[in-house]
Amino acid sequence: MPCLSAQGLFDQRSPTKGRKTALRAVLFSLSALVSSPGFAQKVDENAVTRADDAFGLEIGHESLGLYSEGAIRGFSPGVAGNYRIDGLYFDEQASLSSRVQSFTTLRVGLAAQEYAFPAPTGIVDITLKRAESANAVSTVLGLGPFSSNGVEFDIARNLRRPDISVSGGFSWYRNHFSNGGGSTTYNLGVAPYWKVNADIEVSAFADISGADHETSQGVYQALGPFTPQTIKRNLYPGPNWDFTNSFGVNAGALSNIHMAGWSHSIGIFRSEFRSDTSFLNLFTLDTPSTARRSVTAFPSSVSTATSGEWRAEKTLSEGTIKQVLTVMIRGREEQHVYGSGSTVDFGAAKLNGYLNDPKPVFDDSALTRETVRQLTEGLSYSLGRPGWAEMTVGAIHTHYLHDVHEPGLTASSHADDLWQPSLSIAVHPNSLVTLYGGAVQGLEDSGFAPSYAANAHQVAPASRTTQWDVGLKTKLPNDGAIVIGYFHIKKPYIGLNQDEYFGMLGTETHRGLEISYSQHPIDGMTIVAGAVLYKPRARAKPTDTFIRSRPAGLSDNTFQLNIDYILPFFSPISVDSSINYQSKQFGQADNAVKIPAYGALDIGGRYKFSIGKHKFSARVQMTNVTNEYSLVVLGSGFYVPTSGRAASAYLSTDW
């Protein structure tokens, strides 16, 4: 599900000519810090040509895939806490920027089996930046979508010794959302790396991000079996005082050590997100065209997490039969401080009207404090004959404690103690085909209540989950591949009930088929395509008669086709396109409202050229070319419109 802050269209404001000139002057002067041209970085960022499958890849401003950090097989690996940094467990509260991360891969099926301890809802695998063997500087000037504009600067340097390097940079963007609102965002990050010797390497990162004057998106709640009439896009509904400032920090250190026949991987991380007063900008609809306006102000909130993992691996035997033993300890401590909010009703309003009332005085809200502690130990054993078959069996033991301190109430807590077995098998009938299967149990986070819930921001208890999947991967000529897999996942059904309370509603089962195809059919052409054909089904508790069998906001079928083609008669230019389609879905948990099927076409192109020894890439793209309109289902009966047609352009440079 798209996050609210990223779901809007932007207005047409743009920087002055003087600001653009100043930005260019800064970029060109900074490039003089590096004496030799570096290896290509930003210029060669291309999600289509870099993707191994159609399941999900994010690199710089480029992304593709059937899945995202917020949705894999109908669930959210981000909410579930399935982030990894270079393979190690990371509890993310604030997003990591591309100043310190190289790319992010979403792993399911066979790709997820590469981990000794898999996660039921898929894995968000973040790869840290590492400086190349030569110095490099990359810059990006961005314009759009919706007249957004900004600048990025990244540098990679070797510090005297070739085994000590550092990469990092900064960015600044003035954003305009598809709902007419906007924000100013910035980030600054650094990622040093030190290869001490052949057996020891150490890396670290520090990343700061912020968003200033970020407007709150209009959220539309239908109180009956209907959807809102067409909501005008690129029209901010006001008020002009409902903006928020937020700040995020991520930092960590990792090391890989080979000692006495064991390979040790250690990582410790800190992630924080802080927000000033935030707002819910709500339209409550009694009919498709009549609404009441209200704004809820939430007090300043803080979410912090300290997490880490130690993993040790030893090869017991090699040769014809290979045996590998892996032991692991990971842990985390989360702390959340938030308030319930204060609401002011502004009365009847037009659906596409503007609220220009002065800012009222909101009541102060007492703060709730929540703490989550989790400690997990694991043991895994792999046995296999390389090129023939491998099997991995493992078990992890989790201790989980969730404490809640609400104002005026007795403190409450929820504890869980769970053994979670896992099994994965891969068989290679020949050098081209791999058959795989696996099963795993998990204990995953359930996220927190959205701002429009009656218990907004409350953290939900962890969920027990089960998953099994089977499939095959076939290699194709020219580095192509086909992956076909079947999955079955069972989790608690968590969402909004009829009283708008976010919590446990019953059980939810998702099963279906996922397909990925990647190929280079002719010189210069790359195709990455995929489909998910599945059945999300819910079974409510007997007391929740409002809930029907189809979860709100999930489609049965999703398709995506991505093509990138280098023009044979002029190779500096390539063109690309993407087609995305999802079948109809239900807008309410009682299945009384259907959202029609939706499809969108994106097209783009890039022109690569050189000036002297420096490489450039000019990238243009138009999304939702035909300006299709639909609604995104945030929760049962809560909607926002999809983004309309938008254009963007980036000029990337490697010095």
N, C-alpha and C positions, 0 to 999 in steps of 0.2 A: 504494500500500500504506500503510495507516495506520502511523504511527510507534508504537513500543512504549510510549513514555511517555504517549501520549494514548489508549491503547486500553483503559483500565480503567474499571470502575464504582466508585462512591464509597460510603463508609459514611454513616451517618445523623447524624454529628456536625454541630452548627450552632453559630454564635457565641452568646454570651450576650446577654441583652437590653441590658445596659449597653454592650457593644461596638457593637451596632446603633445605639443612641441617640447614642453618641459620633460614629459615622461620619456620621449625618445632620446633627449639629450642625456638623461640619467642612465638609460640602458646602454647607450654607446660608450659613455665614459666608464661605466663599470666593466665593460668587456675588455678594457685595456689592462685589467688586473691579471689576465691570463696571457702568457707569452706564446703559447702554441695552440693551434686549433684542436678541439677535443673530438672525441668520438660522438657520433650522432646520438642525440637524446630526444628532445622534443620534436625535432623534424620528422623522426621515424615513428612517432606514436600513431598506431593504426590498429584499432581493436579487431577489425575483420581479418587482417593478415596475420595478427598475432594469436588469434584464438585457436585452441586445440579442439574445442567442441562448442556446441551452441548453448551450453548451460549458463554461462555467465563470466564476463571478463570486464574489468574497469581499468583503464589506463589513461591518466591525464583527463582530458575532456571527452575521451572516447569511451563508449560502453556498448555492449551487446549482450544478448542472452535471453533465454526463456525465463530465467530466474533473476532475482536481485537480493540484496542483503535483507530486504524486508519480506521476501516471499520465495520460498523453495518448497515445492510440492504442496502449496497451500498454507504453509506455516512460515514463521519468521525465524531464520537462524540468528539474526541479530538480537531479537527479543530473547531467544532461548539461551543466549550467551555463548554461541559457538564460534567466537572469533579466535583466530590463531595468528601470531606474528612469527614468521619463519618457523611455523610448525608448533609453537609453544602457546599455551593457554593465556588469553588476554581478556580481561573484563573491561569492555569499552563503555565509557560514559559520554565522552566527547569524541566526535569523529576525527580520525587521523587524516591529515592533509597530504597532498601529493608532494609536499616539500620533503617528506621523509619516507614516504612509501612509493615504491616503483610501480606496482600494480596489485590488483586484488582479483583473485580467482575464486569462483564458487564451485565447490566440489561435492558431487553426489555420485552414487553408484560405485563404479570401478575406481574412479579418481579418489573417492573418500576412503577406499580400502587401503590406500597407501599409508594411512595413519594407523598406528598400533592400537589406538583407542578412539574409534569412530564416534560420531555424534548423530543421533537419530534424525535431526532436522537439517542435515547438511552442514558444511563447514565453510566459513568465510576466511579464506587464506590470504593474509596480507604479507607481501614481500617487501622488506625494507630496501631502501636505496643503498647501493654500494658504488663508490667512485670507481670509474674505469682506470686503466693503467696509464692514461694520459689525462692532462688537465682539460677541463671543458667548462664552458659557460653556455647556458641556454636562456633565451628570453622569449616571452609571449606577449603580444598585444592582442587584446580581445575586444570585440564589439558585438553585442547581442547575446542572447535574444532580447527583443523588445527594448533596444537601445541601452542595454547594459554595457558597461565598458570597464576595462581593467588591465592590469599589467602583472606579469610574473617574471621572476628572475631566479635562476638556479645556477649553482656553481659546484664543481667537483674538482678537488685538488689533491695531489700527493704532497705530503709534508716531509720533504727532505728524503726520507726513506720510502722505497716503493711499497713497503708493507704497512704504512700508516697513511690513511687518507681520510678526507672529510667531504661530505656533500651536504647541501642545504640551500636555503633561499627564502624568498618572501613573495607574497602576492597581495594585491589590493584590487577589489572589485566594487563598483557601484552597480547593484543589481536592481532590475525592474521585473516584477513578477507578472504572470499572466492574468492576475486579478487586478492589476493596476497599482498594487502596493510596491514596496521595495525594501532595500536594506543596503548597508555598506559592510562588506566583509573583508577581513584581512587574516593572514596567517604568516608565521615565521617559524622555521624549523631548521634543525641541524642534525646530522647523522654521521658521527665519526666511526671509523673502523680501524682495527689494529690486528694484524696477523703477527702474533708474538714469535711463533716458530711453527714448524710443521705440525705440531700437536695442539697448539692453543691459538684461538682467535677470539677477539672480543669486539663487540659492536654496541652502540648505544644510540639513543635518539632523544630529542626534546622538541616538542611541537606546541605552539601557541596559536589559537584561533579565536576570532571574535566576530560578533555581528552587532552592529550599531543601528539604532532606529529601524528595527525590523517590524514591519506592520503585521497585524494579525489578520489572517484570512477569514472571509465570511464563511460560516458553516451553516448549512441549511437543513433544518429538521422538519420532516413531514409527520404530522400527527395522525394521519390517516393513510388509507391504502392508495397513495398517489405519489408522484414525484413533482418537484417544483417545475413551473413553466421555465422556458429557456432563460438561463441566467446570462446576462451580458458579460462577456469576457473583456479583459483589459479595461475594466471600469471599477476602480476601488470604491467600495461602498461607505468608507469612513468608519468611525470618526478620525480626525487627524491627530488625536492624542493617544491612540492605542498602540504605541510602538514599544518594543522591548530591546534592551541591551543584554547580550549574553557573552560568556567568555568560557573557553575550554582549554585545558592543558593536558597533554599526554607526555609521559617520559618513561624511559625504560633502559635496561642494560641486559645484554645477552652474551653468552659465551659458549663455545664448543671446545671441549677438552678431551683428548685421547690419552688415556693413562691406564697402564696395567691391563691392556686388552679390552678395556671398556671405553665407549664413546659417551661422554656426558654432555647434555644440552641443558643450560640453565638460563632462565629468564625471569626478571622481576619488573613489574610495571605499575605505574600510577596513572590514573585517569580521573579528571575532574570536569564537571560542568556546572557553571553558576549562571543564574538568570536573575535579572532585576524583575520588577513587577511585570507579569505577563497577562495577556487578555484572551478571553474567548468572545468572539464577535459572532453572535448567534442570531439567525433568522428562524423563528418558530412559525410554521405554516399550518393554518387551519384548513386552507384550500390551496390548490396549486399556485394561486396568484396573490393571496393575501397573507401578510406576515406581521409578526410583532418583533420589534428589535430589542435586544438586551445585550449588555456587555458585562462580563464577569471579570473582575480583577483578582489575580492570584498573587500572593506576596512573594517576595524574593525566595528562590529555591536553590538548593545545593545538592548535587549528587557526586559522590566520590567513591573510588574503588582502588584498592591495592590488591594486586593479583600476581601470580607467578607459578612457575612449574620447573621441576627438576626431573629430567628423564635420562636414564642410563641404559645403554644397549650393548650387548656382548654377543659376538658371533661364536657359538659353541663348536660348530664344525662347518667346513666348506668342502667344495668338491662336488661329488655326485649328489650328496644330500647336504643341504644347508640348514642349520638350526640357529635361530636368533632368540635371545631372551631380552625382554625389555621390562624395566621397572619404572614407576612414575609416582611422583607426589605433586599435586597441585592444590592451590588454595586461593581464597579471596575473602575480602571483607568489604562490603558495600555499606555506605551510609547515605540516607536520603532525608532531607529536611524540606517540608513543603506545607502549604496552608490550603484550606478548603475553598477560599475565595469568597468574594462579596459581589452580589449581582444587583445591577440597576436596570429596571425596565423602562424603555423609552417609548412604549406604546406602539400603536399601529403604524406601519410603514409600507411603502411600495417595495415590491420584490427587488427592483433594480434602482431603488432610490439611494440617496446619500444622507447619512446621518451627520449633521453639523452642530449638534447640541454641544454646549461647553462641557468640559470634563467635570463630572460630579465628584462628591466626596464619598469614597468607598470606605466601608467599615474595615477596621483591622481584623485580621484573622489569626487565631492561635495556630501555632505550628505543630505539626505531627513529625515525629522522628522515627525512622525505621532503620534497622540494622540487619544485614544478611551476612552470615558467616558460613563458609563451606570449605571442607577439607576432603580431598579425594586421594585415595591410594590405588595404584593399579599394577597389575602383572600381566604380561603378554608373552606368548610363546609361538614362534613361527617355525614351520617345518616345510621344506619343499625341495624339489629338484628343479633347478633353473631351466627354463624353457619347456618344462613339462607341467608342473602343478605346484601351487603353494597353498598352505593353510595356516591361518592365524587364529588362535583361540586366546581369549583374554577375559579378565574380570576386573572391575573397579569397585571400590567400596567408598560410599559417599556419606559424610556426616553433614547435615544441613540444619541451620537454625535461623529463624526469622523472628525478630522481636519488633513489636509495634508499641509506640508510646503516643497515644492520642490525648489531647488536652481534655481534662475532666473525666477520663475513663481509666479504669485499671489496665495496667500494661498487659498485653497479650503476646503469645509466642506460638510459633508453629515449628515443629522439629520433624526431621525425617532421617532415617538410617537405612540405607539401601545397598544391596549387592546388585551389580549390573553386569551380567555376562555378555560377551560378544563373540561372534564366529564369522569368519570370512574365508572363502575358498575361491581360487582362480585356477582354471585349467586351460592349457594351450594345446588344442588338437594339432595345430601346425603353427608355423611362424607368423601367420596372418590373422588367426582367430584366437580370441580369449573369451572363455565362458566364466562368468563370475556369479557369486551368490553370497549373501551375508545376512546376519540377524544381530540386533543389538537392543538392549534396554537402556533407558536413560532417565536422568532427573534433570529437567531443564527449567530455566526461568520462564515465567508466564507473562512478564512485562508488567506495566502499570496502567491504571485506568486513564483513558484519554481525558482531555480538558472538558469535554461535553458530557461526561458521565456524572452521576449523582455523587460518586465517591472519587472525584477527579484526583489523579496523581497517586492514588493508593497503590502500593506494590502488591501484586497477587502472589499467593504461595506457589512454590515450585511444583511442576507437573511431572508425574511418572509417565513415561512414553515407551512404546515398543515399535520396532520397525524391522521389516525384512524386505530384501529386494534380490532379484535375479536378472541376468541379462547377458549380452554378448557385445564384444567390440571386434570389428573387422577392419583391418588396414586396407587402404585402397592405394592405387598407384599415385605418384606425385605427392606423397605425404598426406593423403586423404584418409578419412576414417568414417565408419558408421558405428554408432552406439545405439542399441535398443535395450531398454530395461523396463522391468515391471516392479512397482513398489507398493508397499502396504504399510501405512503408518496409523497408529492409534494413540490419541492423546485426549486429555480432558477438554471439553468444549468450554472455552472461556470467551465471554462477550457480554453484551448488554442485554439485560432482561427487560420485561415490560415496564419496570419502574426506573429504567435507565441506570441500573446499578451494574457495575462491571464486576463479574465474578464467575464462578463455576456454574455452568448450566447443564452439564451432562457429559457425554463422551462424543468424540468426533473421530471419524475414520476416513482416511483418504487413500484410495488405491487407483492405480492407473498405469499407463504406458508413457514413457518418455523416449524421444527419438532425437538423435543428433547426427547431422551429415556435414562433413567438411571436405572440400575437394578443390583442386586446381585443374579444371577440365581442359583449359587451353592456356597457352603462355600469357601471363599477365592477369589472369582472372582468378579470383578467390571467391568461393561460395561457402557460406556457413548458414545452415538452415536447421530448424528443429520444430518439434511439436510435443505438446503434452496433452494426452487424452486420458482424463481421469474422472473419478466419481467422488466428490466430497460429500459426505453424509454425516448427519448429526443425530444423536439420540438424547433427548432431553430428560431431565429428572421428572418424575410424575407430577410434581407441583408446578412445573413450568409448561402449562398447556399452550402458551403463546408460541413455543418453539416448534418448528416443523423440521422436516428431514434435510432441507438444503440450507447450509450455512449462508448467511448474507455476504455478498461481495466476492463470490468465487465462481469462476466460469468452468464449465466442463472441458472446454477445448481451447488451447492456445497455440498459435502458430507464429513463426518468425522466419523471414528469409532475408539474408544479407548478401550483397554482391559488391565486390570491389574489382574494378577493371582498369588496368593501365593501357592507355590508348596505343595501339601498335604502331601508328604512324607518327606519334609524338610522345615518347615515353615519359617526359617530365610531368605530364598531366594524367591523373587517374580520376575516374568517376565512381560514385558508389550510391547504393540505394538500400533501403530497408523497408520491409513490409511487416507490420505487426497486426495480429488479429486475435480477438478473444470472443468467444460465443456469449450468448446471453447469460445473465446472472440475476439473482434475486436481491432486491434492495432492502428487504425486511426479513427478520427471522421467522415471521409467520408465513413467508412465501407468497404474500398477497400482492407484491409489486415486482414486476420484471423490468430489468434494464436491458434494452436491446443489444444485440451483437455490435461490436465496434472494431473498426479497422483504421489504420493510419499508414500513410506513405511518407517516408523521409528520403530526400535526395541530397547529394553533395558532391564535392569535387575538391581536389587539391593539386597545387602546382608546385613542384620542387625545382629549385634553381640554386645557383651558386654565384656569389660575387667574390672574386678572388678565391681564397681558401675557405670561405665561410658559406655554410649551407643554410638555405631558407626553405620554408614551406608555407604557402598561402592556402588556407583551408576555409571553404564556405559550405554552409549547410542550411537546408530548409526542412523543418520538421512539420508534420501534419500538413502536407502540401495542399490537400483538398479541404482543409479547415473543418474536419469532421467534429461533431459535437456529441458528447456523452457525459455521463455522470460517474464520478468515482465514489464508491460506497465506503465511507469511513467506518460505519457501524450500522446496526439495524436502524434504518430510518434517517440516517445522517449522510449528507452528500456535499460534494464540491464539484464544480465542472472541470472537465479535462481542459488542457491547454489548447489554444487555437494555433493557427498557422504562425510560425516564427522563423526568423532567419538570424544566422550568426556568422561571424567571420573571425579567424585567428591568423596572425602572422607569427610563425615560430622561427627562431634562429638558433643555430648551434655555432659557437665561435671557437 
